Amino acid sequence: MANQAFREAERKQVSMLAAAEKRTLIWLAERMPGWVNSDHLTALGFGAMFAAGLFYWAASWDRRALLAVIAALAVNWFGDSLDGTLARVRNRLRPRYGFYVDHITDAVGTFFLMGGLALSSFMTPCIALGLLIAYFLLSIEVYLTTYTIGSFHLSFWSFGPTELRLLLCIGNIALFYRPVVRLFGQPFLLFDVGGAIGIAGMGAMLIWSAVRHTRALYNAERLP
C-alpha cells in the first residue's frame, strides 16, 4: 500500500471564517510544543466531542452542563482543526492516514454528540436521529465527490464545521435561558426548531451537490 500512487484531493474551504481561521491555526501550529503531534490533537478533538455528548446527557438533570458543552466544542475545534495544519506546517503529511482517521473520528464523534442531544430532553430523539442521518448522507456525498472528482469540500454555502460549532454554542446559550419557544401559538423545544431547520438545510445542500456533481460526471464521461 505504501508504494501505491496517491493523489491528494484539492481542498476547498470557502466558509465565512476560513481566512481568519487559517491564520489563527498557522499561528498556533508554529507555537505548538515539539512533543505534540497531529495524532495527539486528533485524539483530543475526538475526546472533546465524546465529552460534549456526555454533557448534553448530563444537562437533562442539570442545565449548567450546557455551558460545559460549549467548552468541549471549543476543545474539539482546537484539536480537530489544528491536527492537519500542524502536519502541514511541520511537513509531516500522511494524506491517506490523516484523511481516514480525521473523518472516521468525526463520524463517531458526531454520533456521540447527537446521542447526547437525544438523551438531553432538550431535543426529541427523532429530530436528533434526523440530524444524524442528514449529516451522514451529506458526508457520504462529500467523500464520493472526493473520490470521483478529486475535490474535497470543507464547507457548503459559506458554512463549515467552525461556523456550525459557533451556531451550536450560541444555541446552547439561548437554550440555557429559554428551552421552549412558541411558534404559531404552539410550544416547541428550541432545539427541535433548530434541528428541523438544520435537517432541511443539509437536505437542500445534499440535493444541490448531488445534482451538480452528477451532471459534471455525466458530461465528463458522456457516451458517444
Secondary structure by P-SEA (a helix, b strand, c coil): ccccbbbbcbbbbbccaaaaaaaaaaaaaaaccccccaaaaaaaaaaaaaaaaaaaaaacccccaaaaaaaaaaaaaaaaaaaaaaaaaacccaaaaaaaaaaaaaaaaaaaaaaaaaacccccaaaaaaaaaaaaaaaaaaaaaaaaccbbbcccccccaaaaaaaaaaaaaaaacccccccccccccaaaaaaaaaaaaaaaaaaaaaaaaaaaaaaaaccc
